Amino acid sequence: MKNIKFNYLYRDAGNYKTYGFIIFKNPEKLSLPFIEKEIRKRLIDSEFFEPSKFKIPHLVNKDFVYNNDLDHSWNEFESIEETDENPSSRSINELITT
């Protein structure tokens, strides 16, 4: 069974990017097109999200001081892919039904 790698990023006010990912189990064997469609339905403008809403870590650029006037709390969905990497305890179905 392939797991699902959820790739996302934080883009600060200076357009510097910090990338991250989470590996989810996929016991329901959901297809990538279906998963992506369901994820995008839950995003702001099909691209952005508040990480706390999805119960995933918020990415920030640790090389720069967070500026409350310029920076924001949204992260950006990048892509999903199948992987054999070890998953977290959550399933991708849990993410898309959040």
N, CA, C and O of each residue as an XYZ file, in Angstrom:
392
protein
N       0.837     -1.179      0.000
C       0.000      0.000      0.000
C       0.885      1.247      0.000
O       1.815      1.354      0.799
N       0.597      2.171     -0.882
C       1.342      3.420     -0.955
C       0.760      4.433      0.028
O      -0.455      4.542      0.191
N       1.649      5.162      0.669
C       1.245      6.262      1.526
C       1.190      7.528      0.686
O       1.621      7.535     -0.467
N       0.659      8.594      1.265
C       0.501      9.853      0.552
C       1.380     10.917      1.201
O       1.305     11.159      2.405
N       2.204     11.540      0.386
C       3.063     12.632      0.850
C       2.392     13.951      0.496
O       2.174     14.252     -0.678
N       2.067     14.731      1.513
C       1.425     16.032      1.376
C       2.530     17.084      1.455
O       3.115     17.291      2.518
N       2.817     17.743      0.342
C       3.874     18.758      0.270
C       3.265     20.147      0.376
O       2.306     20.478     -0.320
N       3.840     20.950      1.260
C       3.329     22.300      1.422
C       4.469     23.251      1.761
O       5.601     22.825      1.992
N       4.154     24.549      1.789
C       5.211     25.527      2.037
C       4.657     26.765      2.713
O       3.453     27.022      2.725
N       5.588     27.521      3.276
C       5.276     28.836      3.820
C       6.051     29.844      2.993
O       7.256     29.701      2.786
N       5.347     30.869      2.520
C       5.962     31.932      1.723
C       5.816     33.210      2.544
O       4.703     33.696      2.746
N       6.948     33.759      3.023
C       6.849     34.951      3.860
C       6.691     36.210      3.015
O       6.642     36.142      1.787
N       6.613     37.352      3.681
C       6.372     38.623      2.995
C       7.477     38.963      2.001
O       7.229     39.674      1.027
N       8.680     38.474      2.227
C       9.790     38.706      1.304
C       9.868     37.658      0.203
O      10.825     37.650     -0.572
N       8.875     36.772      0.121
C       8.791     35.687     -0.846
C       9.829     34.589     -0.608
O      10.114     33.801     -1.509
N      10.394     34.534      0.603
C      11.271     33.420      0.963
C      10.385     32.232      1.320
O       9.343     32.392      1.956
N      10.803     31.050      0.910
C       9.971     29.869      1.073
C      10.603     28.861      2.035
O      11.817     28.660      2.048
N       9.750     28.241      2.832
C      10.138     27.146      3.714
C       9.247     25.969      3.348
O       8.022     26.072      3.401
N       9.858     24.856      2.979
C       9.113     23.692      2.503
C       8.982     22.635      3.599
O       9.857     22.492      4.453
N       7.884     21.910      3.556
C       7.670     20.819      4.485
C       6.746     19.779      3.871
O       6.182     19.976      2.795
N       6.607     18.684      4.573
C       5.706     17.629      4.112
C       5.270     16.782      5.282
O       5.899     16.779      6.340
N       4.184     16.064      5.075
C       3.680     15.088      6.044
C       3.300     13.845      5.257
O       2.724     13.936      4.172
N       3.622     12.703      5.801
C       3.258     11.428      5.170
C       2.007     10.893      5.873
O       1.982     10.735      7.093
N       0.984     10.621      5.086
C      -0.271     10.080      5.600
C      -0.456      8.651      5.116
O      -0.042      8.295      4.013
N      -1.084      7.839      5.954
C      -1.488      6.493      5.541
C      -2.628      6.625      4.540
O      -3.330      7.636      4.516
N      -2.806      5.605      3.722
C      -3.909      5.600      2.763
C      -4.580      4.225      2.751
O      -4.594      3.551      1.721
N      -5.137      3.807      3.890
C      -5.736      2.473      3.945
C      -6.963      2.327      3.041
O      -7.318      1.218      2.642
N      -7.607      3.453      2.722
C      -8.780      3.403      1.845
C      -8.385      3.308      0.369
O      -9.238      3.122     -0.499
N      -7.076      3.438      0.094
C      -6.535      3.385     -1.273
C      -7.192      4.419     -2.188
O      -7.567      4.123     -3.323
N      -7.319      5.628     -1.669
C      -7.888      6.728     -2.447
C      -6.907      7.124     -3.544
O      -5.694      7.069     -3.345
N      -7.425      7.517     -4.691
C      -6.565      7.895     -5.813
C      -6.017      9.311     -5.613
O      -6.620     10.131     -4.920
N      -4.869      9.580     -6.228
C      -4.279     10.921     -6.141
C      -5.210     11.999     -6.693
O      -5.374     13.033     -6.046
N      -5.831     11.802     -7.868
C      -6.743     12.842     -8.364
C      -7.908     13.136     -7.398
O      -8.286     14.292     -7.207
N      -8.461     12.091     -6.803
C      -9.552     12.285     -5.849
C      -9.068     13.043     -4.626
O      -9.723     13.985     -4.181
N      -7.928     12.643     -4.079
C      -7.380     13.300     -2.891
C      -7.111     14.776     -3.171
O      -7.483     15.641     -2.378
N      -6.466     15.059     -4.297
C      -6.148     16.457     -4.609
C      -7.423     17.282     -4.773
O      -7.489     18.417     -4.300
N      -8.418     16.734     -5.427
C      -9.688     17.454     -5.600
C     -10.313     17.771     -4.239
O     -10.796     18.881     -4.014
N     -10.299     16.792     -3.341
C     -10.879     16.991     -2.013
C     -10.068     17.996     -1.186
O     -10.643     18.792     -0.444
N      -8.765     17.963     -1.308
C      -7.923     18.934     -0.598
C      -8.228     20.336     -1.110
O      -8.485     21.248     -0.324
N      -8.199     20.503     -2.411
C      -8.391     21.845     -2.999
C      -9.754     22.437     -2.661
O      -9.885     23.656     -2.553
N     -10.771     21.594     -2.492
C     -12.097     22.085     -2.106
C     -12.069     22.762     -0.734
O     -12.905     23.618     -0.448
N     -11.129     22.388      0.096
C     -11.052     22.889      1.458
C     -10.065     24.051      1.624
O      -9.888     24.570      2.726
N      -9.438     24.446      0.540
C      -8.419     25.496      0.595
C      -8.998     26.862      0.243
O     -10.063     26.962     -0.367
N      -8.293     27.889      0.629
C      -8.630     29.253      0.266
C      -8.065     29.486     -1.128
O      -6.863     29.333     -1.344
N      -8.913     29.852     -2.067
C      -8.514     30.033     -3.467
C      -7.814     28.798     -4.027
O      -6.921     28.924     -4.865
N      -8.204     27.613     -3.578
C      -7.653     26.329     -4.027
C      -6.157     26.185     -3.783
O      -5.503     25.349     -4.406
N      -5.612     26.996     -2.879
C      -4.161     27.012     -2.716
C      -3.691     27.182     -1.273
O      -2.727     26.532     -0.869
N      -4.339     28.029     -0.495
C      -3.853     28.402      0.833
C      -4.696     27.785      1.941
O      -5.862     27.445      1.741
N      -4.083     27.648      3.115
C      -4.815     27.082      4.245
C      -4.195     27.518      5.561
O      -3.025     27.893      5.641
N      -5.021     27.452      6.579
C      -4.586     27.700      7.952
C      -4.205     26.339      8.523
O      -5.086     25.502      8.720
N      -2.916     26.084      8.799
C      -2.479     24.750      9.230
C      -3.223     24.202     10.442
O      -3.472     22.999     10.519
N      -3.579     25.060     11.381
C      -4.272     24.569     12.579
C      -5.624     23.942     12.215
O      -6.074     23.013     12.886
N      -6.264     24.439     11.171
C      -7.545     23.880     10.740
C      -7.385     22.424     10.296
O      -8.289     21.611     10.488
N      -6.251     22.104      9.711
C      -5.975     20.745      9.233
C      -5.169     19.916     10.236
O      -4.826     18.761      9.982
N      -4.878     20.534     11.374
C      -4.122     19.864     12.448
C      -2.749     19.398     11.963
O      -2.317     18.279     12.238
N      -2.076     20.298     11.228
C      -0.709     20.027     10.789
C       0.186     21.182     11.241
O      -0.304     22.285     11.484
N       1.490     20.936     11.356
C       2.397     21.980     11.825
C       2.437     23.183     10.877
O       2.439     23.040      9.655
N       2.469     24.358     11.479
C       2.598     25.594     10.723
C       4.064     25.778     10.357
O       4.932     25.743     11.230
N       4.341     25.974      9.082
C       5.706     26.222      8.640
C       5.992     27.717      8.738
O       5.132     28.536      8.416
N       7.183     28.070      9.175
C       7.646     29.454      9.194
C       9.103     29.465      8.775
O       9.795     28.450      8.860
N       9.555     30.608      8.327
C      10.954     30.755      7.954
C      11.741     31.088      9.218
O      11.600     32.179      9.771
N      12.559     30.161      9.670
C      13.305     30.338     10.925
C      14.535     31.222     10.773
O      15.178     31.563     11.765
N      14.872     31.598      9.529
C      16.029     32.457      9.295
C      15.705     33.934      9.447
O      16.610     34.767      9.489
N      14.417     34.267      9.529
C      14.004     35.661      9.618
C      13.039     35.843     10.776
O      12.324     34.915     11.153
N      13.025     37.029     11.331
C      12.096     37.348     12.414
C      10.702     37.518     11.824
O      10.523     38.206     10.819
N       9.731     36.896     12.447
C       8.343     36.995     12.007
C       7.867     38.430     12.212
O       8.000     38.978     13.307
N       7.319     39.034     11.179
C       6.835     40.414     11.226
C       5.313     40.386     11.184
O       4.728     40.059     10.152
N       4.662     40.727     12.308
C       3.198     40.673     12.376
C       2.515     41.580     11.354
O       1.390     41.300     10.941
N       3.171     42.652     10.945
C       2.578     43.572      9.977
C       2.661     43.052      8.544
O       1.848     43.438      7.705
N       3.618     42.194      8.253
C       3.834     41.739      6.882
C       3.577     40.253      6.672
O       3.033     39.855      5.642
N       3.959     39.445      7.627
C       3.831     38.000      7.475
C       2.420     37.548      7.868
O       1.631     38.349      8.370
N       2.110     36.306      7.648
C       0.759     35.780      7.844
C       0.840     34.354      8.356
O       1.923     33.778      8.457
N      -0.307     33.796      8.675
C      -0.326     32.437      9.234
C      -0.672     31.368      8.203
O      -0.644     30.180      8.526
N      -0.996     31.755      6.984
C      -1.364     30.772      5.975
C      -0.150     30.021      5.447
O       0.947     30.570      5.348
N      -0.370     28.766      5.115
C       0.601     27.974      4.372
C      -0.004     27.691      3.004
O      -1.182     27.952      2.764
N       0.817     27.155      2.116
C       0.398     26.962      0.724
C       0.528     25.490      0.345
O       1.582     24.885      0.541
N      -0.531     24.923     -0.191
C      -0.502     23.554     -0.689
C       0.356     23.523     -1.948
O       0.211     24.367     -2.832
N       1.252     22.540     -2.019
C       2.100     22.418     -3.199
C       1.691     21.215     -4.061
O       1.402     21.368     -5.248
N       1.668     20.014     -3.456
C       1.351     18.819     -4.238
C       1.154     17.631     -3.306
O       1.411     17.704     -2.105
N       0.690     16.541     -3.898
C       0.662     15.252     -3.206
C       1.311     14.234     -4.130
O       1.351     14.410     -5.348
N       1.811     13.179     -3.533
C       2.421     12.106     -4.314
C       2.378     10.819     -3.500
O       2.246     10.853     -2.277
N       2.488      9.707     -4.172
C       2.569      8.422     -3.485
C       4.002      8.206     -3.036
O       4.947      8.644     -3.693
N       4.154      7.518     -1.893
C       5.476      7.265     -1.353
C       5.470      5.983     -0.524
O       4.427      5.534     -0.049
N       6.648      5.413     -0.362
C       6.829      4.268      0.526
C       7.386      4.704      1.884
O       7.647      3.868      2.749
N       7.564      6.006      2.064
C       8.084      6.519      3.337
C       7.107      6.203      4.465
O       5.907      6.049      4.240
N       7.641      6.108      5.681
C       6.822      5.785      6.848
C       5.824      6.902      7.141
O       6.189      8.077      7.157
N       4.564      6.533      7.372
C       3.527      7.540      7.592
C       3.433      8.001      9.044
O       3.952      7.365      9.962
N       2.754      9.127      9.213
C       2.365      9.573     10.546
C       1.222      8.658     10.993
O       0.887      7.696     10.302
N       0.642      8.951     12.117
C      -0.441      8.107     12.615
C      -1.781      8.409     11.936
O      -2.746      7.666     12.114
N      -1.842      9.491     11.164
C      -3.097      9.895     10.530
C      -3.227      9.339      9.115
O      -2.236      9.061      8.440
N      -4.480      9.184      8.691
C      -4.734      8.775      7.310
C      -5.060     10.011      6.480
O      -5.473     11.040      7.015
N      -4.874      9.899      5.189
C      -5.196     11.006      4.292
C      -6.700     11.281      4.337
O      -7.123     12.423      4.153
N      -7.488     10.277      4.572
C      -8.937     10.457      4.690
C      -9.273     11.363      5.875
O     -10.206     12.162      5.788
N      -8.536     11.254      6.971
C      -8.732     12.144      8.113
C      -8.460     13.591      7.715
O      -9.179     14.497      8.137
N      -7.432     13.810      6.910
C      -7.110     15.170      6.482
C      -8.216     15.744      5.606
O      -8.634     16.882      5.815
N      -8.689     14.991      4.646
C      -9.662     15.546      3.699
C     -11.077     15.608      4.266
O     -11.958     16.201      3.644
N     -11.310     15.021      5.408
C     -12.619     15.144      6.035
C     -12.591     16.078      7.229
O     -13.576     16.190      7.958
N     -11.465     16.748      7.430
C     -11.332     17.703      8.539
C     -12.156     18.930      8.281
O     -12.172     19.846      9.104
